[in-house]
């Protein structure tokens, strides 16, 4: 199952990460002004504590596609 929570406000990175962990999220996708200017996003794996920057296209490739039955 894929779900998404959007926070559209100026919040601290720590606050966003804590909110995502309270929701038992597996990943946190961050789009700050620097990423927006480059056309990228930062994706943080909350279990591994690993963060990578990638293009929006790379992010979309990670999203499971619904099966067509």
N, C-alpha and C positions, 0 to 999 in steps of 0.2 A: 504494500500500500504506500502511496506517495501522498504526502500532505505538505502544505506550505503555509507558513505564517509570515506576514509582511509587517515590518516595523518601519514606518515612514516618519521618523523623527530623528533629531540629533540626540543620539544616545551613546554612551561610552561603549567601547568594544567589549570591555569586561561585562557590562550590564547586558549587552546582547548575547554574549556567550552564556551567561548565567541563565538568562531567560530560555535560550535554546535547550540547555541541559535540563531545566525544570520540565520542559515539554518532552524530554527523552528523544530529542532530535539526534540524528546521526551526523548531519552536516550543517554548517552555518555558511551561508553565501552572503558575502559582503560586497556592496557596491558603493564605494566612496567617490568623492569628486575626482581623485587621481585615476581610479579604475575607470570611471565613466569617460574621462577624457581619452584614455587609451583603448576603450572598447573592450575592457576585460572585467573579470570579477575575481574576487579572492574566495576560495572554497576551503573551509577549515573542517577537517575530519575530527569530530569531537572525541571519538574513542582513541584515535592514534595521536591526537594533539599535533597533527601535521597540517600545514597550510600551503596551498599552491595557488598561483595566479594562472588563470586560463581565459581563453576567449569565450564569448557567449556560446559560440558554436560547439566548443569542446564541452561546456557545461550541459548543453542540450543533449549531447550524445550520451551523457551519463543517466539521463532520465529514461526510465523504462517506458516503452511504448505499449499502449493497450493492445491486447490481442484482438484480432478481428475474426469473430466466429460466425 
